[in-house]
Amino acid sequence: MRPTPPSTHHLLRIDSSSRVTGSYSRKLGDQFEHAWIKRFPAGTITRRDVALQSLPHIENTTIAGMFTPPEQHSSEMVAALVQSDTLIAELKAADTLLLTVPMYNFGVPSALKAWIDQITRIGHTFSFDGSNFGGLLKGKKAHVVIAYGAGGYAHGASFAAANFVEPYLKFLLAFLGFNEVITYNDEATNTNPAGIAASHAMITAQMETSLKGVTA
Ligand SMILES: Cc1cc2nc3c(=O)[nH]c(=O)nc-3n(C[C@H](O)[C@H](O)[C@H](O)COP(=O)(O)O)c2cc1C
């Protein structure tokens, strides 16, 4: 009998809620992680917490470095790009991305935006040939858990126009080349606490279903 080849499945989990206890996005992230590791017992998980360990915002030298050919980088540019290099390498090493995201003021937390600004980089995660953009993160899947304090954010619902989290992350990840972006929406965590158990049961079932289709 031939030995089973090692699994190439690699999950990168990024948490972004400032709440360390009582966070619904983190709780659902844990549930996803458990389901994922059950599905891929030999898989690897890398975790990054951008709320607990803040990332630097991109600065003048970071941007200059991003748009300067590497052979012309100054030592300051090299230093300013170290964080971006590290985060992009981490992202490229994974085949699956899990983002856990609370809605803050209708958008993503600034901690997550700092990560996005570091990883969205021309020539590394997207290309531009003078007329068209292309995503460079191919063959990857993203699972995005979003917790909202209020309800009505679903497509076509009363508060949909105020949802700058789900459409934004779906667009951004597709722009970067992700083949598939699956979102799990946990609404009304503040306005309808009695509905949380039912919402979580539904999301857990959605997670199981979306992982079923993945080949080992
Ligand atoms: C600073 C801040 C801003 C928030 N802004 C919104 C908002 O714009 N819309 C909303 O529905 N809920 C808002 N909420 C509620 C959170 O989205 C909700 O509590 C969610 O469960 C947070 O995710 P977590 O449970 O993972 O921490 C806000 C909460 C905080 C702390």
The ligand as an SDF file (V2000), in Angstrom:
LIG
                    3D

 31 33  0  0  0  0  0  0  0  0999 V2000
  -17.0100   50.5940   17.4410 C   0  0  0  0  0  0  0  0  0  0  0  0
  -18.2100   49.8150   17.0520 C   0  0  0  0  0  0  0  0  0  0  0  0
  -18.9370   50.1730   15.9380 C   0  0  0  0  0  0  0  0  0  0  0  0
  -20.0430   49.4390   15.5490 C   0  0  0  0  0  0  0  0  0  0  0  0
  -20.7260   49.8060   14.4230 N   0  0  0  0  0  0  0  0  0  0  0  0
  -21.7890   49.0720   14.0220 C   0  0  0  0  0  0  0  0  0  0  0  0
  -22.4920   49.4100   12.8300 C   0  0  0  0  0  0  0  0  0  0  0  0
  -22.1690   50.3430   12.1180 O   0  0  0  0  0  0  0  0  0  0  0  0
  -23.5550   48.6370   12.4930 N   0  0  0  0  0  0  0  0  0  0  0  0
  -23.9400   47.5680   13.2280 C   0  0  0  0  0  0  0  0  0  0  0  0
  -24.8980   46.8810   12.8360 O   0  0  0  0  0  0  0  0  0  0  0  0
  -23.2680   47.2080   14.3480 N   0  0  0  0  0  0  0  0  0  0  0  0
  -22.2240   47.9330   14.7520 C   0  0  0  0  0  0  0  0  0  0  0  0
  -21.5310   47.5860   15.8780 N   0  0  0  0  0  0  0  0  0  0  0  0
  -21.9180   46.3500   16.5870 C   0  0  0  0  0  0  0  0  0  0  0  0
  -21.0180   45.1870   16.1900 C   0  0  0  0  0  0  0  0  0  0  0  0
  -21.0110   44.9980   14.7930 O   0  0  0  0  0  0  0  0  0  0  0  0
  -21.4830   43.9160   16.8680 C   0  0  0  0  0  0  0  0  0  0  0  0
  -21.3870   44.0880   18.2770 O   0  0  0  0  0  0  0  0  0  0  0  0
  -20.6970   42.7010   16.4460 C   0  0  0  0  0  0  0  0  0  0  0  0
  -21.1920   41.5690   17.1080 O   0  0  0  0  0  0  0  0  0  0  0  0
  -19.2100   42.9050   16.7410 C   0  0  0  0  0  0  0  0  0  0  0  0
  -18.4690   41.7470   16.4030 O   0  0  0  0  0  0  0  0  0  0  0  0
  -17.8660   40.8360   17.5770 P   0  0  0  0  0  0  0  0  0  0  0  0
  -19.0610   40.2570   18.3100 O   0  0  0  0  0  0  0  0  0  0  0  0
  -17.0890   39.8050   16.8430 O   0  0  0  0  0  0  0  0  0  0  0  0
  -17.0160   41.6780   18.4450 O   0  0  0  0  0  0  0  0  0  0  0  0
  -20.4330   48.3150   16.3020 C   0  0  0  0  0  0  0  0  0  0  0  0
  -19.6920   47.9490   17.4310 C   0  0  0  0  0  0  0  0  0  0  0  0
  -18.6070   48.6890   17.8050 C   0  0  0  0  0  0  0  0  0  0  0  0
  -17.8120   48.2630   19.0210 C   0  0  0  0  0  0  0  0  0  0  0  0
  1  2  1  0
  2  3  1  0
  2 30  2  0
  3  4  2  0
  4  5  1  0
  4 28  1  0
  5  6  2  0
  6  7  1  0
  6 13  1  0
  7  8  2  0
  7  9  1  0
  9 10  1  0
 10 11  2  0
 10 12  1  0
 12 13  2  0
 13 14  1  0
 14 15  1  0
 14 28  1  0
 15 16  1  0
 16 17  1  0
 16 18  1  0
 18 19  1  0
 18 20  1  0
 20 21  1  0
 20 22  1  0
 22 23  1  0
 23 24  1  0
 24 25  2  0
 24 26  1  0
 24 27  1  0
 28 29  2  0
 29 30  1  0
 30 31  1  0
M  END
$$$$
